[in-house]
Amino acid sequence: MPANTLNTSSVTDATETLPTLSPVPSDAEACLERALTLPTALEQLSPSTPSPQTALKTRTPKARQGAWSVFASTFVTIFLAELGDKTQVATLLMTAESQSPWIVFAGAGSALVATSLLGVLLGRWLASRISPKTLEKSAGVVLLFVSAMLVWDILH
């Protein structure tokens, strides 16, 4: 066999044993649909709800736009609320002290994801037991109470 000739039979044999992988989707909606097919903690809490894949397929385009609207407003709200807060300052200091920015980023990101998951699970649990209007009023009262305590602390 000449030196520049490739033996492709071993390559063909090896590729026949590999599982076929589905192609990577090119648009965000396909990514979202694939991500929603994974089992989630929320499904385990409420098995009577339809699967995310079924829910996504039965949604109208207007409902899908509504989902993106909720996503965008949540992202902007949390992003702006987190700018300059003590978590960001702590992350900045940890990065400067450790000289390991990617490890600090991974740790801080994981912590924020975990706290967000707790908030979502608690919110879903509360929403199934309390009406949205009562929940909104209760949250407002709690925030007013915290604000009053902060003002009291400043004045005394």
C-alpha positions as YAML, in Angstrom:
chain: A
units: angstrom
residues:
- id: 1
  name: MET
  ca: [0.00, 0.00, 0.00]
- id: 2
  name: PRO
  ca: [1.45, 3.41, -0.93]
- id: 3
  name: ALA
  ca: [2.32, 5.78, 1.97]
- id: 4
  name: ASN
  ca: [-0.20, 8.46, 0.99]
- id: 5
  name: THR
  ca: [-3.16, 6.05, 0.71]
- id: 6
  name: LEU
  ca: [-5.50, 6.00, 3.69]
- id: 7
  name: ASN
  ca: [-7.10, 2.83, 5.00]
- id: 8
  name: THR
  ca: [-10.70, 3.96, 5.46]
- id: 9
  name: SER
  ca: [-12.15, 0.58, 6.42]
- id: 10
  name: SER
  ca: [-11.10, 0.97, 10.08]
- id: 11
  name: VAL
  ca: [-12.55, 4.49, 10.17]
- id: 12
  name: THR
  ca: [-15.83, 3.22, 8.70]
- id: 13
  name: ASP
  ca: [-15.96, 0.38, 11.23]
- id: 14
  name: ALA
  ca: [-15.39, 2.82, 14.10]
- id: 15
  name: THR
  ca: [-18.04, 5.27, 12.94]
- id: 16
  name: GLU
  ca: [-20.65, 2.52, 12.55]
- id: 17
  name: THR
  ca: [-20.41, 1.74, 16.28]
- id: 18
  name: LEU
  ca: [-20.86, 5.37, 17.37]
- id: 19
  name: PRO
  ca: [-24.37, 6.53, 18.26]
- id: 20
  name: THR
  ca: [-25.87, 9.05, 15.90]
- id: 21
  name: LEU
  ca: [-26.21, 12.49, 17.39]
- id: 22
  name: SER
  ca: [-28.93, 14.87, 16.43]
- id: 23
  name: PRO
  ca: [-27.72, 18.08, 14.83]
- id: 24
  name: VAL
  ca: [-27.37, 21.20, 16.92]
- id: 25
  name: PRO
  ca: [-30.41, 23.42, 16.39]
- id: 26
  name: SER
  ca: [-29.75, 26.74, 14.72]
- id: 27
  name: ASP
  ca: [-32.50, 28.83, 16.25]
- id: 28
  name: ALA
  ca: [-33.36, 29.71, 19.83]
- id: 29
  name: GLU
  ca: [-36.82, 28.16, 19.73]
- id: 30
  name: ALA
  ca: [-35.43, 24.75, 18.85]
- id: 31
  name: CYS
  ca: [-32.86, 25.11, 21.67]
- id: 32
  name: LEU
  ca: [-35.64, 25.99, 24.09]
- id: 33
  name: GLU
  ca: [-37.75, 23.04, 22.94]
- id: 34
  name: ARG
  ca: [-34.83, 20.65, 23.43]
- id: 35
  name: ALA
  ca: [-34.00, 22.10, 26.83]
- id: 36
  name: LEU
  ca: [-37.60, 21.72, 27.92]
- id: 37
  name: THR
  ca: [-37.62, 18.02, 27.04]
- id: 38
  name: LEU
  ca: [-35.22, 17.34, 29.91]
- id: 39
  name: PRO
  ca: [-36.82, 16.25, 33.17]
- id: 40
  name: THR
  ca: [-36.92, 19.07, 35.68]
- id: 41
  name: ALA
  ca: [-37.48, 19.40, 39.39]
- id: 42
  name: LEU
  ca: [-40.71, 21.25, 38.68]
- id: 43
  name: GLU
  ca: [-42.20, 18.25, 36.86]
- id: 44
  name: GLN
  ca: [-41.41, 16.06, 39.84]
- id: 45
  name: LEU
  ca: [-43.27, 18.46, 42.14]
- id: 46
  name: SER
  ca: [-46.40, 18.47, 40.01]
- id: 47
  name: PRO
  ca: [-46.74, 15.32, 37.87]
- id: 48
  name: SER
  ca: [-50.27, 16.24, 36.77]
- id: 49
  name: THR
  ca: [-49.04, 19.14, 34.62]
- id: 50
  name: PRO
  ca: [-48.38, 18.47, 30.94]
- id: 51
  name: SER
  ca: [-44.80, 17.91, 29.88]
- id: 52
  name: PRO
  ca: [-42.91, 21.03, 28.77]
- id: 53
  name: GLN
  ca: [-42.59, 19.59, 25.28]
- id: 54
  name: THR
  ca: [-46.37, 19.13, 25.00]
- id: 55
  name: ALA
  ca: [-47.00, 22.56, 26.49]
- id: 56
  name: LEU
  ca: [-44.58, 24.17, 24.02]
- id: 57
  name: LYS
  ca: [-46.19, 22.46, 21.02]
- id: 58
  name: THR
  ca: [-49.71, 23.44, 22.09]
- id: 59
  name: ARG
  ca: [-48.83, 27.09, 22.66]
- id: 60
  name: THR
  ca: [-49.81, 29.62, 20.09]
- id: 61
  name: PRO
  ca: [-47.22, 32.00, 18.62]
- id: 62
  name: LYS
  ca: [-48.69, 34.73, 20.83]
- id: 63
  name: ALA
  ca: [-48.14, 32.55, 23.93]
- id: 64
  name: ARG
  ca: [-44.54, 31.89, 22.85]
- id: 65
  name: GLN
  ca: [-44.03, 35.64, 22.51]
- id: 66
  name: GLY
  ca: [-45.44, 35.98, 26.01]
- id: 67
  name: ALA
  ca: [-42.86, 33.49, 27.30]
- id: 68
  name: TRP
  ca: [-40.04, 35.49, 25.72]
- id: 69
  name: SER
  ca: [-41.52, 38.65, 27.20]
- id: 70
  name: VAL
  ca: [-41.48, 37.10, 30.69]
- id: 71
  name: PHE
  ca: [-37.91, 35.91, 30.12]
- id: 72
  name: ALA
  ca: [-36.76, 39.35, 28.95]
- id: 73
  name: SER
  ca: [-38.44, 41.25, 31.76]
- id: 74
  name: THR
  ca: [-37.06, 38.79, 34.35]
- id: 75
  name: PHE
  ca: [-33.56, 39.09, 32.92]
- id: 76
  name: VAL
  ca: [-33.60, 42.89, 32.84]
- id: 77
  name: THR
  ca: [-35.10, 43.18, 36.34]
- id: 78
  name: ILE
  ca: [-32.63, 40.78, 37.96]
- id: 79
  name: PHE
  ca: [-29.68, 42.16, 35.98]
- id: 80
  name: LEU
  ca: [-30.38, 45.74, 37.05]
- id: 81
  name: ALA
  ca: [-31.13, 44.72, 40.64]
- id: 82
  name: GLU
  ca: [-27.84, 42.82, 40.91]
- id: 83
  name: LEU
  ca: [-25.64, 45.61, 39.52]
- id: 84
  name: GLY
  ca: [-23.50, 47.03, 42.29]
- id: 85
  name: ASP
  ca: [-25.04, 44.97, 45.07]
- id: 86
  name: LYS
  ca: [-23.05, 43.22, 47.77]
- id: 87
  name: THR
  ca: [-22.90, 39.97, 45.77]
- id: 88
  name: GLN
  ca: [-21.14, 41.73, 42.91]
- id: 89
  name: VAL
  ca: [-18.76, 43.50, 45.29]
- id: 90
  name: ALA
  ca: [-17.99, 40.19, 47.04]
- id: 91
  name: THR
  ca: [-17.34, 38.52, 43.67]
- id: 92
  name: LEU
  ca: [-15.05, 41.38, 42.66]
- id: 93
  name: LEU
  ca: [-13.07, 41.10, 45.90]
- id: 94
  name: MET
  ca: [-12.83, 37.30, 45.71]
- id: 95
  name: THR
  ca: [-11.53, 37.53, 42.15]
- id: 96
  name: ALA
  ca: [-8.90, 40.10, 43.10]
- id: 97
  name: GLU
  ca: [-7.83, 38.07, 46.13]
- id: 98
  name: SER
  ca: [-7.73, 34.62, 44.54]
- id: 99
  name: GLN
  ca: [-6.35, 35.55, 41.11]
- id: 100
  name: SER
  ca: [-8.67, 32.85, 39.70]
- id: 101
  name: PRO
  ca: [-11.43, 34.74, 37.88]
- id: 102
  name: TRP
  ca: [-12.97, 31.76, 36.08]
- id: 103
  name: ILE
  ca: [-13.23, 29.69, 39.25]
- id: 104
  name: VAL
  ca: [-14.84, 32.61, 41.10]
- id: 105
  name: PHE
  ca: [-17.18, 33.14, 38.12]
- id: 106
  name: ALA
  ca: [-18.19, 29.47, 38.17]
- id: 107
  name: GLY
  ca: [-18.79, 29.52, 41.93]
- id: 108
  name: ALA
  ca: [-20.73, 32.79, 41.89]
- id: 109
  name: GLY
  ca: [-22.76, 31.74, 38.87]
- id: 110
  name: SER
  ca: [-23.63, 28.40, 40.46]
- id: 111
  name: ALA
  ca: [-24.68, 30.12, 43.67]
- id: 112
  name: LEU
  ca: [-26.92, 32.58, 41.77]
- id: 113
  name: VAL
  ca: [-28.49, 29.74, 39.79]
- id: 114
  name: ALA
  ca: [-29.14, 27.79, 43.02]
- id: 115
  name: THR
  ca: [-30.75, 30.77, 44.77]
- id: 116
  name: SER
  ca: [-32.83, 31.52, 41.68]
- id: 117
  name: LEU
  ca: [-33.99, 27.89, 41.59]
- id: 118
  name: LEU
  ca: [-35.02, 28.12, 45.25]
- id: 119
  name: GLY
  ca: [-36.94, 31.32, 44.47]
- id: 120
  name: VAL
  ca: [-38.71, 29.72, 41.50]
- id: 121
  name: LEU
  ca: [-39.63, 26.58, 43.44]
- id: 122
  name: LEU
  ca: [-40.88, 28.59, 46.42]
- id: 123
  name: GLY
  ca: [-42.78, 30.95, 44.12]
- id: 124
  name: ARG
  ca: [-44.43, 28.06, 42.31]
- id: 125
  name: TRP
  ca: [-45.34, 26.42, 45.62]
- id: 126
  name: LEU
  ca: [-46.81, 29.67, 46.98]
- id: 127
  name: ALA
  ca: [-48.67, 30.37, 43.74]
- id: 128
  name: SER
  ca: [-50.39, 26.98, 43.97]
- id: 129
  name: ARG
  ca: [-51.65, 27.78, 47.49]
- id: 130
  name: ILE
  ca: [-52.21, 31.55, 47.53]
- id: 131
  name: SER
  ca: [-53.98, 33.75, 44.99]
- id: 132
  name: PRO
  ca: [-51.67, 36.00, 42.93]
- id: 133
  name: LYS
  ca: [-53.35, 39.13, 44.30]
- id: 134
  name: THR
  ca: [-52.81, 38.05, 47.93]
- id: 135
  name: LEU
  ca: [-49.23, 37.04, 47.14]
- id: 136
  name: GLU
  ca: [-48.56, 40.43, 45.54]
- id: 137
  name: LYS
  ca: [-50.03, 42.31, 48.51]
- id: 138
  name: SER
  ca: [-48.07, 40.17, 50.97]
- id: 139
  name: ALA
  ca: [-44.82, 40.82, 49.12]
- id: 140
  name: GLY
  ca: [-45.59, 44.54, 49.14]
- id: 141
  name: VAL
  ca: [-46.24, 44.52, 52.89]
- id: 142
  name: VAL
  ca: [-43.00, 42.63, 53.54]
- id: 143
  name: LEU
  ca: [-41.01, 45.09, 51.41]
- id: 144
  name: LEU
  ca: [-42.63, 48.06, 53.15]
- id: 145
  name: PHE
  ca: [-41.78, 46.51, 56.52]
- id: 146
  name: VAL
  ca: [-38.14, 46.01, 55.50]
- id: 147
  name: SER
  ca: [-37.99, 49.60, 54.21]
- id: 148
  name: ALA
  ca: [-39.46, 50.93, 57.45]
- id: 149
  name: MET
  ca: [-36.92, 48.94, 59.48]
- id: 150
  name: LEU
  ca: [-34.07, 50.36, 57.38]
- id: 151
  name: VAL
  ca: [-35.34, 53.93, 57.81]
- id: 152
  name: TRP
  ca: [-35.77, 53.33, 61.56]
- id: 153
  name: ASP
  ca: [-32.20, 52.01, 61.73]
- id: 154
  name: ILE
  ca: [-30.87, 55.11, 59.94]
- id: 155
  name: LEU
  ca: [-32.78, 57.55, 62.14]
- id: 156
  name: HIS
  ca: [-31.76, 55.96, 65.43]
...
